[in-house]
């Protein structure tokens, strides 16, 4: 399986997927931690992948999404954005609305 | 070194986006000690006001900015916090 096939498979499987540094319990980066907190505040389930454990995936995602940094938040397979956009959408209520509509 | 990085960012963002306002702040010190900081690459906050953002969603705006500084993202910049607005959103549109 190629890297982009792996990414597509993961995105297909999980409607809300956060590619982050570290884990929700032990984030390794403040930006990743902020997005975890925003998602937790929305009280919705989300999946995560720790890209620090998978250098190939880390590089593959940058190419796949044409987005050079992490975290990257995907909803229904589409890149929503990095931490700036995710936090902005959380603060405006858009993120909650988007996640509510998933169900 | 950091002044240089800010100059480089300013140059590349200006070339692509012709901003009416461009503020760049080095926030590397706030991330000292974290994994990404060890590489010596920096964290920067940028505020960009540009007509090029008109009609674009935040994702597309950020992609434009990342595209403008793509080379620096490989060598000197570890992370960017981006505030991307149109002149109208910023309240500085000329009549």
Backbone of each chain as ProteinMPNN parsed JSONL, in Angstrom:
{"seq_chain_A": "XXXXXXXXXXXXXXXXXXXXXXXXXXXXXXXXXXXXXXXXXXXXXXXXXXXXXXXXXXXXXXXXXXXXXXXXXXXXXXXXXXXXXXXXXXXXXXXXXXXXXXX", "coords_chain_A": {"N_chain_A": [[0.841, -1.197, 0.0], [0.568, 2.2, -0.853], [1.694, 5.348, 0.534], [-0.211, 7.373, 0.186], [-2.465, 5.874, -0.242], [-2.709, 4.673, 2.241], [-3.279, 6.916, 3.799], [-5.722, 7.711, 2.693], [-7.274, 5.528, 3.366], [-7.307, 5.715, 6.173], [-8.624, 8.161, 6.441], [-11.068, 7.555, 5.374], [-12.013, 5.794, 7.217], [-12.287, 7.166, 9.621], [-14.358, 9.723, 10.565], [-13.773, 12.068, 11.964], [-10.659, 13.131, 12.278], [-7.566, 13.585, 13.727], [-4.374, 14.445, 12.96], [-1.576, 14.51, 14.782], [1.04, 15.778, 17.007], [2.295, 13.668, 19.289], [0.024, 12.379, 21.793], [-3.52, 12.601, 22.678], [-3.538, 12.481, 25.478], [-0.882, 12.983, 26.117], [0.223, 15.406, 24.617], [2.738, 16.531, 22.341], [3.243, 19.031, 21.592], [2.321, 22.421, 21.698], [0.421, 23.448, 19.92], [-0.877, 21.203, 18.929], [-1.982, 20.338, 21.312], [-3.818, 22.373, 21.824], [-5.746, 21.98, 19.818], [-6.681, 19.449, 20.464], [-7.896, 20.069, 22.918], [-9.935, 21.76, 22.023], [-11.468, 19.988, 20.486], [-12.204, 18.168, 22.454], [-13.758, 19.827, 24.034], [-15.946, 20.061, 22.437], [-17.24, 17.769, 22.882], [-17.291, 15.461, 21.271], [-16.577, 12.343, 19.667], [-13.317, 11.652, 18.519], [-10.756, 10.546, 16.269], [-7.228, 9.941, 16.46], [-3.899, 10.292, 15.144], [-0.592, 9.759, 15.969], [1.839, 11.474, 14.591], [4.503, 11.632, 15.072], [5.434, 9.154, 15.518], [5.627, 7.982, 13.111], [7.416, 8.59, 10.627], [7.292, 8.363, 7.851], [4.614, 8.584, 7.217], [4.225, 11.124, 8.203], [5.667, 12.784, 6.419], [4.349, 12.018, 4.103], [1.754, 12.98, 4.513], [2.118, 15.734, 4.447], [2.618, 16.123, 1.769], [0.328, 15.012, 0.62], [-1.742, 16.65, 1.541], [-0.89, 19.119, 0.884], [0.035, 20.795, 2.891], [2.104, 22.167, 5.23], [2.533, 21.74, 7.97], [1.909, 20.438, 11.346], [-0.562, 20.309, 13.97], [-2.983, 18.554, 11.827], [-6.295, 18.758, 11.012], [-8.921, 16.705, 10.04], [-12.142, 16.44, 8.606], [-14.629, 14.316, 7.629], [-12.879, 13.392, 5.636], [-11.875, 15.678, 4.489], [-9.427, 18.22, 4.662], [-9.601, 20.364, 7.31], [-8.058, 22.259, 8.486], [-5.125, 23.713, 10.078], [-3.937, 24.388, 13.421], [-4.587, 27.124, 13.837], [-6.885, 27.609, 12.261], [-8.634, 25.627, 13.186], [-8.973, 26.389, 15.862], [-10.023, 28.943, 15.578], [-12.46, 28.249, 14.353], [-13.56, 26.774, 16.361], [-13.928, 28.712, 18.335], [-15.77, 30.358, 17.107], [-17.938, 28.781, 17.051], [-18.451, 27.291, 14.843], [-17.131, 24.871, 14.56], [-18.277, 23.141, 16.435], [-20.846, 23.039, 15.351], [-20.375, 21.893, 12.875], [-19.454, 19.358, 13.663], [-21.658, 18.418, 15.022], [-23.401, 18.082, 12.944], [-22.512, 15.839, 11.756], [-23.692, 13.638, 12.764]], "CA_chain_A": [[0.0, 0.0, 0.0], [1.351, 3.442, -0.864], [1.385, 6.248, 1.633], [-1.468, 8.104, -0.013], [-3.545, 4.897, -0.014], [-2.866, 4.542, 3.697], [-3.95, 8.126, 4.296], [-7.129, 7.666, 2.263], [-7.943, 4.498, 4.163], [-7.539, 6.278, 7.508], [-9.622, 9.231, 6.356], [-12.352, 6.888, 5.132], [-12.462, 5.071, 8.402], [-12.594, 8.049, 10.749], [-14.925, 10.996, 10.097], [-13.041, 13.18, 12.584], [-9.319, 12.556, 12.458], [-6.542, 14.585, 14.016], [-2.965, 14.059, 12.875], [-0.999, 15.403, 15.791], [2.321, 15.414, 17.625], [1.987, 13.095, 20.593], [-1.307, 11.8, 21.947], [-4.38, 13.524, 23.423], [-3.135, 12.491, 26.893], [0.456, 13.586, 26.213], [0.586, 16.119, 23.385], [4.151, 16.922, 22.328], [3.331, 20.349, 20.97], [1.239, 23.258, 22.195], [-0.627, 23.617, 18.911], [-1.643, 19.96, 18.944], [-2.735, 20.333, 22.565], [-4.946, 23.308, 21.69], [-6.802, 21.392, 18.988], [-7.252, 18.378, 21.286], [-8.801, 20.697, 23.88], [-11.119, 22.249, 21.308], [-12.295, 18.826, 20.129], [-12.774, 17.632, 23.696], [-14.816, 20.745, 24.477], [-17.125, 19.841, 21.594], [-17.841, 16.522, 23.366], [-17.501, 14.488, 20.199], [-15.48, 11.4, 19.514], [-12.419, 11.87, 17.382], [-9.602, 9.651, 16.199], [-5.976, 10.678, 16.278], [-2.688, 9.555, 14.79], [0.625, 10.441, 16.41], [2.731, 11.429, 13.421], [5.905, 11.538, 15.505], [5.813, 7.739, 15.505], [5.562, 7.464, 11.75], [8.036, 9.62, 9.787], [6.863, 8.231, 6.461], [3.265, 9.159, 7.183], [4.375, 12.557, 8.452], [6.036, 13.415, 5.157], [3.295, 11.717, 3.139], [0.613, 13.864, 4.766], [2.449, 17.087, 3.981], [2.464, 16.118, 0.311], [-1.066, 14.693, 0.302], [-2.652, 17.753, 1.86], [-0.216, 20.385, 0.559], [-0.019, 21.569, 4.138], [3.448, 21.812, 5.694], [2.731, 21.63, 9.425], [0.957, 19.685, 12.159], [-1.586, 19.311, 13.647], [-3.903, 18.685, 10.696], [-7.603, 18.213, 11.398], [-9.746, 16.305, 8.895], [-13.526, 16.057, 8.865], [-15.135, 13.628, 6.44], [-11.853, 13.246, 4.611], [-11.363, 16.967, 4.016], [-8.615, 18.984, 5.607], [-10.257, 21.548, 7.837], [-6.99, 23.231, 8.657], [-4.211, 23.494, 11.185], [-4.47, 24.818, 14.708], [-5.204, 28.461, 13.771], [-8.233, 27.514, 11.701], [-9.45, 24.807, 14.081], [-9.297, 27.178, 17.058], [-10.937, 29.983, 15.107], [-13.777, 27.64, 14.113], [-14.095, 26.397, 17.664], [-14.367, 29.922, 19.037], [-16.955, 30.935, 16.451], [-19.045, 27.832, 17.141], [-18.565, 26.54, 13.584], [-16.617, 23.508, 14.715], [-19.335, 22.384, 17.11], [-21.934, 22.872, 14.394], [-19.914, 20.926, 11.868], [-19.388, 18.025, 14.269], [-23.039, 18.014, 15.316], [-24.056, 17.693, 11.688], [-21.993, 14.546, 11.304], [-24.429, 12.499, 13.307]], "C_chain_A": [[0.881, 1.255, 0.0], [0.906, 4.328, 0.301], [0.046, 6.947, 1.417], [-2.661, 7.147, 0.098], [-3.792, 4.7, 1.48], [-3.628, 5.731, 4.266], [-5.434, 8.08, 3.943], [-7.91, 6.656, 3.09], [-8.277, 5.037, 5.567], [-8.647, 7.327, 7.476], [-11.019, 8.659, 6.104], [-12.926, 6.293, 6.405], [-12.94, 6.017, 9.503], [-13.1, 9.414, 10.268], [-14.255, 12.219, 10.73], [-11.671, 12.643, 12.973], [-8.3, 13.679, 12.64], [-5.157, 13.948, 13.891], [-2.187, 15.031, 13.745], [0.387, 14.923, 16.243], [2.041, 14.952, 19.05], [0.581, 12.511, 20.595], [-2.188, 12.802, 22.697], [-3.999, 13.596, 24.909], [-1.8, 13.202, 27.077], [0.842, 14.253, 24.897], [2.039, 16.594, 23.473], [4.331, 18.329, 21.757], [2.118, 21.156, 21.397], [0.093, 23.416, 21.211], [-1.503, 22.373, 18.845], [-2.526, 19.92, 20.183], [-3.969, 21.226, 22.462], [-6.098, 22.692, 20.901], [-7.465, 20.235, 19.728], [-8.268, 18.975, 22.266], [-10.08, 21.193, 23.216], [-12.049, 21.083, 20.978], [-12.954, 18.23, 21.368], [-13.924, 18.507, 24.168], [-16.086, 20.573, 23.66], [-17.835, 18.543, 21.977], [-18.177, 15.539, 22.253], [-16.304, 13.543, 20.147], [-14.606, 11.802, 18.334], [-11.28, 10.865, 17.44], [-8.346, 10.501, 16.08], [-4.889, 9.727, 15.796], [-1.512, 10.397, 15.251], [1.657, 10.366, 15.289], [4.215, 11.37, 13.816], [6.387, 10.079, 15.467], [5.91, 7.176, 14.096], [6.094, 8.507, 10.758], [7.563, 9.568, 8.326], [5.478, 8.862, 6.268], [3.332, 10.683, 7.343], [4.709, 13.297, 7.165], [4.928, 13.229, 4.125], [2.108, 12.656, 3.276], [0.874, 15.281, 4.276], [2.233, 17.183, 2.477], [0.995, 15.948, -0.065], [-1.956, 15.921, 0.445], [-2.114, 19.1, 1.409], [-0.291, 21.339, 1.748], [1.239, 21.193, 4.915], [3.595, 21.538, 7.189], [1.669, 20.744, 10.076], [0.629, 20.504, 13.399], [-2.325, 19.605, 12.336], [-5.213, 18.008, 11.105], [-8.45, 17.942, 10.15], [-11.151, 15.968, 9.372], [-14.098, 15.516, 7.563], [-14.119, 13.605, 5.299], [-11.275, 14.55, 4.09], [-10.531, 17.648, 5.091], [-9.372, 20.239, 6.022], [-9.232, 22.66, 8.016], [-6.028, 22.798, 9.741], [-4.797, 24.093, 12.445], [-5.138, 26.194, 14.638], [-6.662, 28.361, 13.345], [-9.143, 26.724, 12.638], [-9.889, 25.617, 15.306], [-10.288, 28.299, 16.718], [-12.353, 29.426, 14.954], [-14.412, 27.179, 15.421], [-14.672, 27.635, 18.352], [-15.618, 30.535, 18.418], [-18.154, 30.002, 16.534], [-19.201, 26.963, 15.893], [-18.139, 25.089, 13.734], [-17.672, 22.612, 15.366], [-20.462, 22.053, 16.131], [-21.58, 21.791, 13.366], [-19.919, 19.501, 12.433], [-20.782, 17.508, 14.611], [-23.726, 17.475, 14.064], [-23.599, 16.336, 11.186], [-22.908, 13.396, 11.716], [-25.817, 12.327, 12.691]], "O_chain_A": [[1.833, 1.346, 0.775], [-0.11, 4.081, 0.95], [-0.74, 7.096, 2.353], [-3.75, 7.566, 0.489], [-4.934, 4.577, 1.924], [-4.512, 5.572, 5.108], [-6.293, 8.37, 4.776], [-9.057, 6.895, 3.465], [-9.38, 4.838, 6.074], [-9.497, 7.377, 8.365], [-12.02, 9.209, 6.563], [-14.135, 6.288, 6.635], [-13.884, 5.706, 10.229], [-12.357, 10.17, 9.64], [-14.178, 13.279, 10.109], [-11.541, 11.815, 13.874], [-8.193, 14.591, 11.82], [-4.819, 13.024, 14.631], [-2.148, 16.231, 13.472], [0.831, 13.825, 15.907], [1.61, 15.73, 19.901], [0.021, 12.192, 19.546], [-1.673, 13.75, 23.291], [-4.122, 14.653, 25.529], [-1.598, 13.928, 28.051], [1.678, 13.741, 24.152], [2.509, 17.003, 24.535], [5.451, 18.754, 21.476], [1.007, 20.629, 21.452], [-1.068, 23.508, 21.61], [-2.724, 22.471, 18.721], [-3.685, 19.513, 20.111], [-5.039, 20.872, 22.956], [-7.266, 22.851, 21.254], [-8.679, 20.056, 19.634], [-9.368, 18.447, 22.424], [-11.17, 21.064, 23.772], [-13.262, 21.174, 21.165], [-14.12, 17.837, 21.333], [-14.942, 18.004, 24.645], [-17.177, 20.898, 24.126], [-18.911, 18.249, 21.457], [-19.211, 14.872, 22.287], [-15.186, 13.893, 20.526], [-15.099, 12.234, 17.292], [-10.892, 10.397, 18.51], [-8.405, 11.652, 15.646], [-4.957, 8.517, 16.013], [-1.437, 11.592, 14.967], [2.271, 9.323, 15.066], [5.073, 11.088, 12.98], [7.586, 9.81, 15.394], [6.244, 6.005, 13.918], [5.315, 9.22, 10.125], [7.45, 10.597, 7.66], [5.222, 9.569, 5.294], [2.589, 11.423, 6.698], [4.1, 14.322, 6.858], [4.603, 14.146, 3.371], [1.525, 13.08, 2.279], [-0.022, 15.948, 3.758], [1.732, 18.188, 1.972], [0.481, 16.639, -0.945], [-2.805, 16.198, -0.403], [-2.8, 20.115, 1.533], [-0.632, 22.514, 1.616], [1.432, 20.02, 5.232], [4.672, 21.143, 7.635], [0.679, 20.359, 9.452], [1.448, 21.31, 13.84], [-2.3, 20.719, 11.814], [-5.23, 16.84, 11.491], [-8.665, 18.827, 9.321], [-11.337, 15.306, 10.392], [-14.053, 16.179, 6.527], [-14.477, 13.781, 4.135], [-10.3, 14.544, 3.339], [-10.886, 17.651, 6.269], [-9.734, 21.067, 5.186], [-9.496, 23.831, 7.74], [-6.096, 21.682, 10.255], [-6.009, 24.287, 12.541], [-6.149, 26.418, 15.304], [-7.552, 28.938, 13.969], [-10.292, 27.107, 12.859], [-11.041, 25.535, 15.731], [-11.241, 28.564, 17.451], [-13.324, 30.055, 15.375], [-15.634, 27.191, 15.573], [-15.78, 27.595, 18.887], [-16.425, 31.153, 19.111], [-19.26, 30.372, 16.139], [-19.987, 26.016, 15.884], [-18.712, 24.192, 13.116], [-17.926, 21.492, 14.922], [-20.961, 20.928, 16.094], [-22.381, 20.913, 13.047], [-20.339, 18.559, 11.76], [-21.055, 16.313, 14.505], [-24.522, 16.539, 14.124], [-24.22, 15.75, 10.299], [-22.902, 12.328, 11.105], [-26.545, 11.405, 13.058]]}, "seq_chain_B": "XXXXXXXXXXXXXXXXXXXXXXXXXXXXXXXXXXXXXXXXXXXXXXXXXXXXXXXXXXXXXXXXXXXXXXXXXXXXXXXXXXXXXXXXXXXXXXX", "coords_chain_B": {"N_chain_B": [[20.347, 36.482, 13.003], [17.607, 35.776, 13.547], [16.454, 38.172, 12.828], [17.117, 38.131, 10.204], [15.578, 35.986, 9.305], [13.026, 36.999, 9.616], [13.173, 39.061, 7.771], [13.442, 37.543, 5.433], [11.028, 36.147, 5.385], [9.31, 38.318, 5.157], [10.012, 39.327, 2.665], [9.301, 37.221, 0.9], [6.577, 36.835, 1.376], [5.604, 39.339, 0.721], [6.223, 39.452, -2.003], [4.469, 37.588, -3.131], [1.914, 38.152, -2.143], [1.453, 40.865, -1.984], [0.804, 42.534, 0.382], [-1.227, 44.891, 2.24], [-0.89, 45.341, 4.852], [1.573, 43.996, 6.929], [2.635, 42.091, 9.469], [5.166, 40.641, 11.356], [6.144, 38.397, 13.769], [8.521, 37.064, 15.936], [8.184, 34.142, 17.584], [9.665, 32.2, 18.659], [10.914, 31.865, 21.111], [8.871, 31.188, 22.793], [8.519, 28.582, 22.415], [10.701, 27.212, 23.103], [12.65, 24.41, 23.942], [10.745, 22.578, 23.294], [10.013, 19.76, 21.122], [10.185, 20.487, 18.365], [11.693, 22.751, 18.452], [14.298, 22.103, 18.8], [15.56, 21.682, 16.399], [16.385, 24.124, 15.692], [14.89, 25.656, 14.07], [12.428, 28.228, 13.489], [9.49, 29.605, 15.227], [6.885, 31.558, 14.056], [4.664, 34.374, 14.129], [2.335, 35.657, 11.937], [0.671, 38.474, 10.622], [-1.374, 39.212, 8.039], [-2.648, 41.429, 5.722], [-4.393, 41.451, 2.84], [-5.507, 41.957, -0.503], [-5.58, 39.766, -2.03], [-6.741, 37.73, -0.625], [-9.387, 37.88, -0.882], [-12.597, 36.457, -1.213], [-11.688, 33.951, -0.599], [-11.617, 30.975, 1.402], [-10.603, 30.329, 4.843], [-8.836, 28.091, 4.829], [-7.861, 28.075, 2.197], [-6.636, 30.526, 2.14], [-4.576, 30.203, 4.015], [-3.13, 28.242, 2.71], [-2.175, 29.677, 0.516], [-0.407, 31.388, 1.823], [1.4, 29.561, 2.986], [2.354, 28.512, 0.621], [3.723, 30.694, -0.415], [5.89, 30.886, 1.263], [7.193, 28.511, 1.051], [9.814, 27.455, 0.631], [11.237, 28.417, 2.832], [9.911, 27.092, 4.834], [11.028, 24.66, 4.792], [13.579, 24.965, 5.702], [14.036, 27.047, 7.627], [11.782, 27.756, 9.05], [9.682, 26.484, 11.415], [7.056, 26.539, 12.305], [4.108, 28.421, 11.589], [1.954, 30.879, 12.773], [-0.985, 32.017, 11.488], [-2.684, 34.93, 10.588], [-4.928, 35.874, 8.451], [-6.322, 38.323, 6.533], [-8.746, 40.18, 4.591], [-8.563, 43.534, 3.256], [-11.017, 44.744, 3.752], [-12.156, 43.152, 5.822], [-10.375, 43.81, 7.742], [-10.955, 46.35, 8.229], [-9.681, 48.348, 6.869], [-10.098, 49.049, 4.28], [-9.677, 50.852, 1.274], [-11.545, 53.64, 0.088]], "CA_chain_B": [[19.737, 35.26, 12.469], [16.157, 35.883, 13.549], [16.106, 39.339, 12.032], [17.232, 37.651, 8.841], [14.425, 35.147, 8.979], [11.871, 37.883, 9.461], [13.355, 39.729, 6.473], [13.171, 36.589, 4.36], [9.578, 35.93, 5.36], [8.68, 39.542, 4.665], [10.29, 39.425, 1.241], [8.567, 36.229, 0.114], [5.144, 37.089, 1.508], [5.323, 40.553, -0.036], [6.306, 39.169, -3.428], [3.323, 36.813, -3.601], [0.597, 38.615, -1.673], [1.366, 42.342, -1.981], [-0.071, 42.908, 1.5], [-1.291, 46.291, 2.655], [-0.315, 45.294, 6.19], [2.29, 42.748, 7.186], [3.333, 42.097, 10.76], [5.794, 39.344, 11.615], [6.648, 38.357, 15.136], [9.245, 35.827, 16.236], [7.698, 33.56, 18.851], [10.466, 30.989, 18.893], [11.235, 31.726, 22.539], [7.754, 30.574, 23.508], [8.493, 27.141, 22.146], [12.016, 26.669, 23.43], [12.593, 23.187, 24.737], [9.826, 21.589, 22.713], [10.721, 18.928, 20.146], [10.455, 21.171, 17.112], [12.63, 23.852, 18.644], [15.67, 21.58, 18.809], [16.129, 21.782, 15.06], [16.869, 25.483, 15.49], [13.965, 26.37, 13.208], [11.659, 29.163, 14.31], [8.034, 29.777, 15.207], [6.574, 32.953, 13.781], [3.264, 34.769, 13.984], [2.232, 36.663, 10.885], [-0.629, 39.063, 10.305], [-1.297, 39.659, 6.652], [-3.86, 41.996, 5.132], [-4.131, 41.463, 1.402], [-6.689, 41.797, -1.361], [-5.518, 38.417, -2.624], [-7.538, 36.786, 0.184], [-10.803, 38.106, -1.149], [-13.329, 35.314, -1.766], [-11.063, 32.675, -0.23], [-11.857, 30.454, 2.74], [-9.366, 30.329, 5.632], [-7.905, 27.044, 4.378], [-7.212, 28.506, 0.952], [-5.757, 31.654, 2.482], [-3.372, 29.685, 4.655], [-2.349, 27.546, 1.679], [-1.471, 30.715, -0.249], [0.714, 31.873, 2.629], [2.396, 28.484, 3.047], [2.956, 28.416, -0.71], [4.64, 31.821, -0.583], [7.1, 30.711, 2.086], [7.445, 27.061, 1.021], [11.239, 27.122, 0.771], [11.639, 28.697, 4.217], [9.295, 26.093, 5.713], [11.897, 23.473, 4.801], [14.897, 25.215, 6.271], [14.148, 28.021, 8.717], [10.535, 28.003, 9.78], [9.059, 25.245, 11.882], [5.611, 26.734, 12.383], [3.596, 29.768, 11.382], [0.575, 31.194, 13.13], [-1.373, 32.912, 10.401], [-3.907, 35.727, 10.65], [-5.025, 36.34, 7.063], [-7.564, 39.085, 6.356], [-8.858, 41.117, 3.48], [-8.602, 44.917, 3.763], [-12.367, 45.01, 4.254], [-12.29, 42.495, 7.126], [-9.493, 44.474, 8.683], [-11.434, 47.715, 8.414], [-8.742, 49.306, 6.289], [-10.315, 49.139, 2.838], [-9.676, 52.222, 0.768], [-12.874, 53.894, -0.49]], "C_chain_B": [[18.221, 35.401, 12.401], [15.675, 37.093, 12.754], [16.141, 38.956, 10.553], [16.02, 36.854, 8.41], [13.187, 35.996, 8.753], [11.961, 38.615, 8.122], [13.0, 38.795, 5.326], [11.679, 36.314, 4.232], [8.88, 37.135, 4.728], [8.814, 39.639, 3.145], [9.389, 38.477, 0.434], [7.062, 36.457, 0.202], [4.753, 38.315, 0.674], [5.281, 40.275, -1.537], [5.027, 38.495, -3.928], [1.989, 37.503, -3.295], [0.404, 40.138, -1.699], [0.474, 42.852, -0.842], [-0.089, 44.416, 1.733], [-0.784, 46.421, 4.091], [0.391, 43.962, 6.348], [3.053, 42.886, 8.502], [3.891, 40.7, 10.991], [6.446, 39.383, 12.991], [7.344, 37.02, 15.348], [8.79, 35.311, 17.599], [8.506, 32.33, 19.227], [10.731, 30.75, 20.373], [10.12, 31.032, 23.3], [7.712, 29.061, 23.334], [9.836, 26.49, 22.456], [11.842, 25.399, 24.257], [11.651, 22.151, 24.169], [10.507, 20.945, 21.504], [11.108, 19.686, 18.877], [11.51, 22.249, 17.238], [14.083, 23.384, 18.563], [16.357, 21.717, 17.464], [16.707, 23.166, 14.815], [15.969, 26.291, 14.566], [13.0, 27.176, 14.077], [10.155, 29.044, 14.206], [7.757, 31.256, 14.99], [5.07, 33.166, 13.729], [3.214, 35.841, 12.905], [0.798, 37.177, 10.791], [-0.515, 39.682, 8.918], [-2.649, 40.209, 6.23], [-3.597, 42.142, 3.641], [-5.425, 41.274, 0.625], [-6.73, 40.413, -1.995], [-6.389, 37.413, -1.857], [-9.029, 36.882, -0.112], [-11.456, 36.865, -1.771], [-12.742, 33.962, -1.395], [-11.423, 32.277, 1.202], [-10.527, 30.424, 3.502], [-8.342, 29.299, 5.152], [-7.124, 27.481, 3.141], [-6.252, 29.668, 1.215], [-4.451, 31.149, 3.092], [-2.49, 28.948, 3.651], [-1.544, 28.534, 0.841], [-0.228, 31.175, 0.51], [1.812, 30.801, 2.7], [3.125, 28.337, 1.71], [4.018, 29.497, -0.906], [5.963, 31.583, 0.155], [7.576, 29.252, 2.094], [8.913, 26.702, 1.258], [11.699, 27.313, 2.219], [11.076, 27.66, 5.184], [10.179, 24.845, 5.796], [13.158, 23.712, 5.615], [14.888, 26.027, 7.565], [12.916, 28.163, 9.599], [9.879, 26.678, 10.129], [7.548, 25.379, 11.919], [5.261, 28.204, 12.203], [2.201, 29.857, 11.984], [0.125, 32.269, 12.166], [-2.695, 33.604, 10.698], [-4.018, 36.391, 9.278], [-6.359, 37.028, 6.836], [-7.543, 39.874, 5.052], [-8.875, 42.523, 4.074], [-9.966, 45.239, 4.377], [-12.565, 44.417, 5.648], [-11.474, 43.21, 8.189], [-9.947, 45.912, 8.966], [-10.506, 48.758, 7.832], [-8.91, 49.425, 4.775], [-10.288, 50.602, 2.403], [-10.989, 52.443, 0.012], [-12.871, 53.755, -2.019]], "O_chain_B": [[17.613, 35.181, 11.354], [14.635, 37.05, 12.097], [15.309, 39.396, 9.761], [15.502, 37.018, 7.306], [12.404, 35.757, 7.833], [10.96, 38.772, 7.423], [12.342, 39.197, 4.366], [11.134, 36.254, 3.129], [7.99, 36.995, 3.889], [7.866, 39.983, 2.44], [8.797, 38.869, -0.572], [6.35, 36.29, -0.788], [3.715, 38.328, 0.013], [4.422, 40.791, -2.253], [4.555, 38.796, -5.024], [1.054, 37.443, -4.093], [-0.699, 40.628, -1.458], [-0.516, 43.537, -1.099], [0.886, 45.119, 1.466], [-0.308, 47.482, 4.495], [-0.132, 42.921, 5.949], [3.982, 43.684, 8.626], [3.185, 39.704, 10.841], [7.202, 40.299, 13.315], [6.815, 35.97, 14.982], [8.987, 35.96, 18.626], [8.061, 31.512, 20.033], [10.769, 29.612, 20.84], [10.36, 30.373, 24.312], [6.967, 28.359, 24.018], [10.066, 25.334, 22.1], [10.997, 25.33, 25.15], [11.739, 20.973, 24.516], [11.447, 21.5, 20.936], [12.223, 19.543, 18.377], [12.148, 22.622, 16.254], [14.985, 24.177, 18.291], [17.578, 21.852, 17.388], [17.436, 23.371, 13.845], [16.235, 27.463, 14.302], [12.78, 26.853, 15.244], [9.612, 28.477, 13.257], [8.332, 32.107, 15.669], [4.307, 32.28, 13.344], [3.962, 36.816, 12.955], [-0.16, 36.408, 10.871], [0.32, 40.55, 8.665], [-3.672, 39.537, 6.364], [-2.691, 42.866, 3.228], [-6.317, 40.533, 1.039], [-7.781, 39.949, -2.438], [-6.732, 36.359, -2.392], [-9.823, 36.066, 0.354], [-10.936, 36.295, -2.731], [-13.248, 32.929, -1.834], [-11.521, 33.122, 2.092], [-9.457, 30.485, 2.896], [-7.146, 29.582, 5.076], [-5.912, 27.29, 3.045], [-5.196, 29.773, 0.591], [-3.366, 31.606, 2.735], [-1.263, 29.014, 3.722], [-0.39, 28.279, 0.497], [0.849, 31.332, -0.063], [2.991, 31.09, 2.501], [4.327, 28.078, 1.661], [5.075, 29.248, -1.487], [7.021, 32.032, -0.287], [8.266, 28.816, 3.015], [9.218, 25.763, 1.993], [12.443, 26.496, 2.763], [11.676, 27.376, 6.221], [10.088, 24.071, 6.75], [13.74, 22.772, 6.156], [15.643, 25.732, 8.492], [12.994, 28.625, 10.737], [9.565, 25.866, 9.259], [6.833, 24.43, 11.598], [6.005, 29.099, 12.604], [1.358, 28.998, 11.727], [0.77, 33.31, 12.037], [-3.694, 32.958, 11.016], [-3.299, 37.343, 8.977], [-7.41, 36.395, 6.933], [-6.49, 40.186, 4.496], [-9.166, 42.692, 5.258], [-10.052, 45.923, 5.397], [-13.076, 45.085, 6.547], [-11.824, 43.219, 9.369], [-9.393, 46.594, 9.827], [-10.53, 49.918, 8.244], [-7.991, 49.844, 4.071], [-10.817, 51.475, 3.091], [-11.488, 51.524, -0.636], [-13.908, 53.936, -2.658]]}, "name": "protein", "num_of_chains": 2, "seq": "XXXXXXXXXXXXXXXXXXXXXXXXXXXXXXXXXXXXXXXXXXXXXXXXXXXXXXXXXXXXXXXXXXXXXXXXXXXXXXXXXXXXXXXXXXXXXXXXXXXXXXXXXXXXXXXXXXXXXXXXXXXXXXXXXXXXXXXXXXXXXXXXXXXXXXXXXXXXXXXXXXXXXXXXXXXXXXXXXXXXXXXXXXXXXXXXXXXXXX"}
